[in-house]
Amino acid sequence: MQFADRLQGVEASAIRELFKLLGKPGIVSFAGGFPDPTLFDAEGIAQASAAVLGHDAGAVLQYGATEGYPPLRTAIADMLRSQGAEVDAADLLVTTGSQQAIELLAQTLISPGDCVLVESPTFLAAIQCFRLHGANVVGVPIDGYGVDVDRLAALLATHRPKLVYLIPSFGNPSGATLTLERRLRVLELAARTQTIVVEDDPYSALYFDAPPPASLLALSAQVPGSREWLAYCGSFSKVLSPGLRVGWLVAPREWLAKATMCKQFGDVHTSNLSQAICAQYLAMGRLPSQLERMRSSYAQRAYAMADALQTRCGAELSFLAPRGGLFFWVRCAGAMQGRAQELVRAALDHGVAMVPGAPFFANDPDPSALRLSFATSDTATIQEGVRRLAAGLHALRDADCPTDATNAADSAHGAASSPA
């Protein structure tokens, strides 16, 4: 079979492949990037569903406008304005999750051979999407405060990319949050170099103690000329339900017209029923309390993971604890440096799964990096999972020094058999 040329060099997700190994009973998984289903507001979603089906079932079960269900477009615009962004309903397109928003931007903006700059590391599916459309994807270094803006400026001058893709708040996989100063500099660079910046924002509502700085979309009002080079991708997947598959794209209307045309070719429109449920849920006013519940739960889990990692693995794993989102970005240190892939296998042998960091890099992958998600485990499970991770780490270390391991075992046996 002769497949399309665009599929050359595009590989299946290493994360999805890892999930095939997770069927073993009793395994603790830190691998997925999913929200916790026990935190979904099933009751509220059920009430919203009943309301929309009871009011005008024919309309919400019928085909709809590609641009989106009008009440939802209005509700999303209202929500974004409450967050400081100047947005009208006509400025946004409802999409089938924010992943489709990224895909539509790639379809409408990227030609084979174009350069795309991304954070290094970044969301794996975005790398795959851009490559599928023929882009040369180049990574920009980040630290705990987000993308290195000086390096971004240098790479903008060198590569003159078609677009820059960023996750400014609680990034996947890094957990990093771009500072206010850096956000303003990114917008200044976009306006000065006339480079498109795509802001992917699925996690900013999931902060622990204090919200992150305002979105690039909101801050663009402070940087003349930046808004016309900015696209914003949002989603209900992490805060309401990923199964509803509802996201949105805010962009200049000329771009939206092209994206709408491509969406017509793809799926005609996002599920009218899902959109109506989201609109009704927002109208019911349940989202603020739902977010408070999720923030509190995820914060407790993140603190538990930080404490357990520091206590059990502090000498051999380093991390910067996130202030929101769903992820820890961990690096192997000391004798474990460069051995993340080996540690993933050793940890799986001890009953805990996590994701190697290398696939999240467009180039120059870090062989020491790991991504751990705390989202779907309670604090007791997190503590047990980190205990297993430490056991796998120690087994890997002892395999390098079998004599030391044997001596330690002999000493333990001697101590156990000695008279009290």
C-alpha positions as CSV (number, residue, x, y, z in Angstrom):
1,M,0.0,0.0,0.0
2,Q,1.4,3.4,-1.0
3,F,0.5,5.8,1.8
4,A,0.6,9.6,1.6
5,D,4.1,11.1,1.6
6,R,3.1,13.3,4.6
7,L,3.0,10.1,6.8
8,Q,6.8,9.6,6.2
9,G,8.6,10.2,9.5
10,V,5.5,10.6,11.6
11,E,5.4,8.0,14.3
12,A,2.6,6.7,16.6
13,S,2.6,8.3,20.0
14,A,5.0,6.7,22.4
15,I,2.6,7.5,25.2
16,R,-0.3,5.7,23.5
17,E,2.0,2.7,22.9
18,L,2.9,2.6,26.6
19,F,-0.7,2.4,27.6
20,K,-0.9,-1.0,26.0
21,L,1.4,-2.2,28.8
22,L,-0.9,-0.9,31.6
23,G,-3.3,-3.8,31.7
24,K,-1.5,-5.6,34.5
25,P,-3.7,-5.7,37.6
26,G,-2.7,-3.4,40.5
27,I,-0.5,-1.1,38.5
28,V,-0.2,2.5,39.6
29,S,-0.2,4.8,36.6
30,F,1.4,8.2,36.5
31,A,1.5,7.9,32.7
32,G,-1.7,9.5,31.4
33,G,-2.5,13.1,31.0
34,F,-6.2,12.7,31.8
35,P,-8.4,14.5,34.4
36,D,-9.7,12.4,37.2
37,P,-13.2,11.0,36.2
38,T,-14.2,10.9,39.9
39,L,-14.0,14.7,39.8
40,F,-16.4,15.2,36.8
41,D,-19.6,16.9,37.7
42,A,-21.8,14.1,36.4
43,E,-24.8,15.3,38.2
44,G,-24.5,18.8,36.7
45,I,-23.9,17.5,33.3
46,A,-26.9,15.2,33.6
47,Q,-29.1,18.1,34.6
48,A,-27.7,20.2,31.7
49,S,-28.4,17.3,29.3
50,A,-31.9,16.8,30.5
51,A,-32.6,20.5,30.2
52,V,-31.5,20.9,26.6
53,L,-33.2,17.7,25.5
54,G,-36.4,18.7,27.3
55,H,-36.5,22.2,25.8
56,D,-35.8,21.7,22.1
57,A,-34.4,18.2,21.4
58,G,-34.9,18.5,17.6
59,A,-32.6,21.5,17.4
60,V,-29.7,20.1,19.4
61,L,-29.9,16.7,17.7
62,Q,-29.9,18.2,14.2
63,Y,-27.0,19.5,12.1
64,G,-25.7,22.9,13.1
65,A,-23.6,25.8,12.0
66,T,-19.9,25.0,11.4
67,E,-19.0,28.1,13.5
68,G,-20.6,26.6,16.5
69,Y,-23.9,26.6,18.5
70,P,-24.7,30.3,18.9
71,P,-25.5,30.3,22.7
72,L,-22.2,28.5,23.4
73,R,-20.2,30.9,21.3
74,T,-21.8,33.8,23.2
75,A,-21.1,32.1,26.6
76,I,-17.4,31.4,25.8
77,A,-16.9,35.0,24.6
78,D,-18.5,36.2,27.9
79,M,-16.2,33.9,29.9
80,L,-13.1,35.1,28.1
81,R,-14.1,38.7,28.6
82,S,-14.5,38.0,32.3
83,Q,-10.8,36.9,32.2
84,G,-9.7,40.2,30.6
85,A,-9.8,39.3,26.9
86,E,-11.6,41.5,24.4
87,V,-13.5,38.8,22.5
88,D,-16.9,38.7,20.7
89,A,-18.7,35.6,19.6
90,A,-17.8,36.3,16.0
91,D,-14.1,36.1,17.0
92,L,-14.2,32.4,17.9
93,L,-14.9,29.0,16.3
94,V,-16.1,26.1,18.4
95,T,-14.0,23.0,17.7
96,T,-14.0,19.3,18.6
97,G,-11.6,19.7,21.4
98,S,-8.6,22.1,21.4
99,Q,-6.7,19.4,19.5
100,Q,-8.8,20.2,16.4
101,A,-8.1,23.9,16.9
102,I,-4.4,23.1,16.6
103,E,-5.1,20.9,13.6
104,L,-7.1,23.6,11.8
105,L,-4.3,26.2,12.4
106,A,-1.9,23.7,10.9
107,Q,-4.1,23.1,7.9
108,T,-4.6,26.7,7.1
109,L,-1.2,28.2,7.9
110,I,1.5,25.5,7.3
111,S,3.0,24.6,4.0
112,P,5.6,21.8,3.6
113,G,9.0,23.1,4.6
114,D,7.7,25.9,6.8
115,C,9.4,26.2,10.2
116,V,7.4,26.0,13.4
117,L,9.0,26.9,16.8
118,V,7.7,25.0,19.9
119,E,8.8,24.8,23.5
120,S,11.4,22.2,24.3
121,P,9.7,20.1,25.7
122,T,6.1,20.5,24.6
123,F,2.8,18.7,23.9
124,L,3.6,15.7,21.8
125,A,0.4,15.7,19.7
126,A,1.3,19.3,18.6
127,I,4.7,18.2,17.3
128,Q,3.1,15.3,15.5
129,C,0.4,17.5,14.0
130,F,2.9,20.1,12.7
131,R,5.1,17.4,11.2
132,L,2.1,15.8,9.5
133,H,1.6,19.0,7.6
134,G,5.3,19.1,6.5
135,A,6.7,21.5,9.0
136,N,10.3,21.7,10.2
137,V,9.7,21.7,14.0
138,V,12.4,23.4,16.1
139,G,12.5,23.4,19.9
140,V,13.1,26.5,22.0
141,P,14.6,25.9,25.5
142,I,12.5,26.5,28.5
143,D,13.1,26.7,32.3
144,G,10.8,26.7,35.3
145,Y,9.5,30.2,34.2
146,G,8.5,29.2,30.6
147,V,10.1,29.7,27.3
148,D,13.6,31.4,27.2
149,V,12.6,34.6,25.4
150,D,16.1,35.5,24.5
151,R,16.6,32.2,22.7
152,L,13.1,32.6,21.1
153,A,14.2,36.0,19.7
154,A,17.4,34.5,18.3
155,L,15.5,31.6,16.7
156,L,12.9,33.9,15.2
157,A,15.7,35.8,13.5
158,T,17.5,32.6,12.3
159,H,14.5,30.6,11.1
160,R,11.7,33.1,10.4
161,P,9.1,30.6,11.4
162,K,5.5,30.5,10.2
163,L,4.3,30.2,13.8
164,V,5.3,29.8,17.4
165,Y,3.4,27.3,19.6
166,L,3.3,27.9,23.3
167,I,1.6,26.5,26.4
168,P,2.1,29.5,28.8
169,S,0.3,28.2,31.9
170,F,1.3,24.9,33.6
171,G,2.6,23.4,30.4
172,N,2.4,19.8,29.3
173,P,4.7,18.1,30.0
174,S,6.9,20.7,31.8
175,G,4.4,22.2,34.3
176,A,6.2,25.5,33.7
177,T,4.4,28.9,33.8
178,L,5.5,31.8,31.7
179,T,6.1,34.9,33.8
180,L,4.2,38.1,33.1
181,E,7.3,39.9,31.9
182,R,8.1,37.1,29.4
183,R,4.5,37.0,28.2
184,L,4.7,40.7,27.3
185,R,8.0,40.1,25.6
186,V,6.5,37.3,23.5
187,L,3.7,39.6,22.4
188,E,6.2,42.3,21.5
189,L,8.3,39.9,19.5
190,A,5.1,38.7,17.7
191,A,4.2,42.3,16.7
192,R,7.7,43.3,15.8
193,T,8.6,40.3,13.7
194,Q,5.0,39.7,12.4
195,T,5.1,36.1,13.6
196,I,2.0,34.1,14.5
197,V,1.9,33.0,18.1
198,V,-0.5,30.1,19.0
199,E,-1.4,30.1,22.7
200,D,-2.7,26.7,23.9
201,D,-4.5,27.2,27.2
202,P,-6.1,24.0,28.6
203,Y,-4.7,24.2,32.2
204,S,-4.7,27.8,33.4
205,A,-8.0,27.4,35.4
206,L,-6.4,24.5,37.4
207,Y,-4.1,26.6,39.6
208,F,-3.4,25.6,43.2
209,D,-2.7,28.7,45.3
210,A,-2.8,31.7,42.9
211,P,-3.9,32.0,39.3
212,P,-1.2,32.4,36.6
213,P,-0.6,35.7,34.8
214,A,-3.3,36.8,32.4
215,S,-3.4,35.0,29.0
216,L,-1.5,36.3,26.0
217,L,-5.0,36.9,24.6
218,A,-5.9,39.2,27.4
219,L,-2.5,40.9,27.5
220,S,-2.5,41.6,23.8
221,A,-4.5,44.7,24.5
222,Q,-1.3,46.1,26.2
223,V,1.0,45.4,23.2
224,P,-0.1,47.3,20.1
225,G,-0.2,45.2,16.9
226,S,0.1,41.8,18.7
227,R,-3.5,40.7,18.6
228,E,-3.5,40.4,14.8
229,W,-0.7,37.8,15.2
230,L,-2.2,35.8,18.0
231,A,-4.4,32.6,18.0
232,Y,-5.8,31.2,21.2
233,C,-6.9,27.6,21.8
234,G,-9.2,26.7,24.7
235,S,-11.0,23.6,25.9
236,F,-13.6,22.2,28.4
237,S,-11.8,18.9,28.4
238,K,-9.7,19.4,31.6
239,V,-12.3,21.4,33.6
240,L,-15.6,19.8,32.6
241,S,-15.3,16.6,30.5
242,P,-13.0,15.4,27.7
243,G,-15.7,13.1,26.5
244,L,-17.9,16.1,25.4
245,R,-15.1,17.0,22.9
246,V,-15.7,20.8,23.0
247,G,-13.0,23.4,22.5
248,W,-12.6,26.7,20.7
249,L,-10.3,28.8,18.6
250,V,-10.0,32.6,18.9
251,A,-8.2,34.2,16.0
252,P,-8.4,37.1,13.5
253,R,-11.5,36.7,11.5
254,E,-9.7,36.2,8.2
255,W,-8.0,33.1,9.7
256,L,-11.3,31.9,11.2
257,A,-12.9,32.0,7.8
258,K,-10.3,29.6,6.4
259,A,-10.4,27.4,9.5
260,T,-14.2,27.2,9.2
261,M,-13.9,26.1,5.6
262,C,-11.4,23.3,6.6
263,K,-13.7,22.2,9.5
264,Q,-16.6,21.9,7.0
265,F,-14.5,19.5,5.0
266,G,-13.5,17.6,8.2
267,D,-16.5,17.1,10.6
268,V,-19.1,19.6,9.4
269,H,-19.5,20.9,13.0
270,T,-18.8,19.9,16.6
271,S,-21.6,17.9,18.2
272,N,-24.6,20.2,18.6
273,L,-25.7,18.2,21.7
274,S,-22.3,18.5,23.4
275,Q,-22.2,22.2,22.6
276,A,-25.7,22.7,24.0
277,I,-24.8,20.8,27.2
278,C,-21.8,23.0,27.7
279,A,-23.8,26.2,27.1
280,Q,-26.5,25.0,29.6
281,Y,-23.9,24.0,32.2
282,L,-22.3,27.5,32.0
283,A,-25.8,29.1,32.3
284,M,-26.5,27.0,35.4
285,G,-23.5,28.6,37.2
286,R,-21.9,25.4,38.4
287,L,-18.5,25.8,36.8
288,P,-16.9,28.1,39.5
289,S,-17.6,25.6,42.3
290,Q,-16.5,22.7,40.1
291,L,-13.2,24.4,39.5
292,E,-12.7,25.0,43.2
293,R,-13.2,21.3,43.8
294,M,-10.8,20.3,41.1
295,R,-8.1,22.8,42.2
296,S,-8.3,21.6,45.8
297,S,-8.1,18.0,44.9
298,Y,-5.3,18.4,42.4
299,A,-3.3,20.6,44.8
300,Q,-3.4,18.0,47.5
301,R,-2.2,15.3,45.1
302,A,0.6,17.5,43.7
303,Y,1.8,18.3,47.2
304,A,1.7,14.6,48.1
305,M,3.8,13.7,45.0
306,A,6.3,16.5,45.7
307,D,6.8,15.3,49.3
308,A,7.0,11.6,48.3
309,L,9.5,12.3,45.5
310,Q,11.7,14.4,47.8
311,T,11.6,11.9,50.6
312,R,12.2,8.7,48.7
313,C,14.1,9.8,45.5
314,G,15.6,13.2,46.4
315,A,19.2,12.3,45.6
316,E,18.5,10.8,42.3
317,L,15.5,12.6,40.9
318,S,15.1,16.4,40.6
319,F,12.0,18.4,39.9
320,L,10.4,21.8,40.2
321,A,7.0,21.4,41.8
322,P,4.3,22.8,39.5
323,R,1.8,25.5,40.8
324,G,-1.1,24.1,38.7
325,G,-2.0,21.7,36.0
326,L,-1.6,18.0,35.9
327,F,2.1,17.2,35.6
328,F,5.5,16.9,37.2
329,W,8.6,17.2,35.0
330,V,11.3,15.1,36.6
331,R,15.0,14.6,35.7
332,C,17.3,11.7,36.6
333,A,20.3,13.0,38.6
334,G,23.5,11.7,39.9
335,A,24.2,8.1,38.8
336,M,20.8,7.9,37.1
337,Q,21.5,10.8,34.8
338,G,20.6,9.9,31.2
339,R,18.8,6.8,32.1
340,A,15.1,7.8,32.1
341,Q,14.2,5.0,29.6
342,E,15.8,2.4,31.8
343,L,14.0,3.8,34.8
344,V,10.7,3.6,33.1
345,R,11.2,-0.1,32.4
346,A,12.5,-0.8,35.9
347,A,9.6,1.1,37.5
348,L,7.1,-0.8,35.4
349,D,8.6,-4.0,36.7
350,H,7.8,-2.8,40.2
351,G,4.2,-1.9,39.3
352,V,4.2,1.8,38.5
353,A,4.0,3.4,35.0
354,M,5.3,6.8,33.9
355,V,6.3,8.4,30.6
356,P,9.9,9.0,29.3
357,G,10.5,12.6,28.5
358,A,12.3,12.2,25.2
359,P,9.2,12.1,22.9
360,F,8.2,15.6,24.1
361,F,11.2,17.2,22.3
362,A,11.1,18.2,18.7
363,N,14.9,17.7,18.6
364,D,17.7,17.1,21.0
365,P,15.7,15.0,23.5
366,D,16.7,14.9,27.1
367,P,17.5,11.3,28.0
368,S,17.2,12.2,31.7
369,A,13.6,13.5,31.6
370,L,10.4,11.9,32.8
371,R,6.7,13.1,32.9
372,L,4.6,12.0,35.9
373,S,0.9,12.9,36.2
374,F,-0.7,12.9,39.7
375,A,-4.2,13.7,38.4
376,T,-5.9,10.3,38.5
377,S,-4.5,9.0,41.8
378,D,-5.5,9.8,45.4
379,T,-2.8,10.8,47.8
380,A,-2.4,7.2,49.2
381,T,-2.0,5.8,45.7
382,I,0.6,8.5,44.9
383,Q,2.6,7.6,48.0
384,E,2.5,3.9,47.0
385,G,3.4,4.7,43.4
386,V,6.4,6.7,44.4
387,R,7.4,4.0,46.8
388,R,7.4,1.6,43.8
389,L,9.2,4.1,41.7
390,A,11.9,4.3,44.3
391,A,12.1,0.5,44.4
392,G,12.6,0.4,40.7
393,L,15.2,3.1,40.9
394,H,17.1,1.3,43.6
395,A,16.9,-2.0,41.7
396,L,18.4,-0.3,38.7
397,R,21.1,1.2,40.8
398,D,21.9,-2.1,42.5
399,A,22.1,-3.9,39.1
400,D,25.0,-1.6,38.4
401,C,26.7,-2.6,41.6
402,P,25.8,-6.3,42.2
403,T,28.6,-6.7,44.8
404,D,27.3,-3.8,46.9
405,A,23.8,-5.2,46.6
406,T,24.9,-8.7,47.7
407,N,26.9,-7.2,50.6
408,A,23.8,-5.2,51.7
409,A,21.6,-8.3,51.5
410,D,24.1,-10.3,53.5
411,S,24.3,-7.5,56.1
412,A,20.6,-7.4,56.4
413,H,20.4,-11.2,56.7
414,G,23.0,-11.1,59.5
415,A,21.2,-8.4,61.3
416,A,18.0,-10.3,61.1
417,S,19.5,-13.6,62.4
418,S,21.6,-12.0,65.2
419,P,20.3,-12.6,68.8
420,A,18.6,-9.6,70.3
